[in-house]
Amino acid sequence: VQLQASGGGLVQAGGSLRLSCAGSGHSFRSYSMGWFRQAPGKEREFLAAISPSGATDYADAAKDRFTISRDNARKMVYLQMNSLRPEDTAVYYCVADPRAFMVVSSLRDFSFWGQGTEVTVSS
């Protein structure tokens, strides 16, 4: 599967952004999908995952402010981000994996990565 993330940009603190990820391939609807981010000088951080049927899993950093969703017919995954903070500044990556959702969400390990989209939150 190939992944193309978009929707990043510059936003003021307290604002919102919706990231999109376009997937390709016949098996998209059967893949578990997710989002990670990497801030400057920091390790990549898991944010959220969604199963083929729509079950979700969130990291503490994303709970209450971020929402992951998917549209299997359009082969799209989204990350709605609200109440953004300067510490949310990072490159955001869309990810996918064919293994069971329970496995990838517990391990937070995904096989396929998109190229990333940059989000900058100004104070």
C-alpha positions, 0 to 999 in steps of 0.5 A, a space after each residue: 500500500 502507498 500512502 500520501 499525507 496532506 493537510 499540514 500547515 501553519 496554525 495558531 495555538 488553539 486552532 484546528 487542522 484536519 490531516 488527510 491520508 490517501 491510500 492505494 491498493 486493493 487491500 486498503 480496507 483491510 489494513 489497520 491505519 494510524 498516525 505518528 508524529 516526529 517533533 524536531 529532535 525527538 523520536 517518532 510518537 504514536 498518536 492514533 490507530 483505527 481498525 478496518 471496521 472503525 475501532 480506535 486507539 489513542 495515545 494519551 497525547 492525542 486523547 480528547 483533542 485528536 480524532 482519527 477516522 477513515 473512509 474505506 470507499 475513498 481509501 482515505 484516513 483522517 486526523 482531526 486535530 483541535 485545540 492545537 498547542 505549540 508542542 504539537 509542532 511536528 511532521 505527521 506520518 500516516 501509517 498502515 499495516 495488514 496485521 490484526 488491529 489488536 496486534 498493531 495497536 498494542 505494539 504500535 508498530 506499522 509496516 508502511 509509512 507515508 512521506 509526512 506532512 508538516 504541522 507548525 503551531 505558533 504561540 
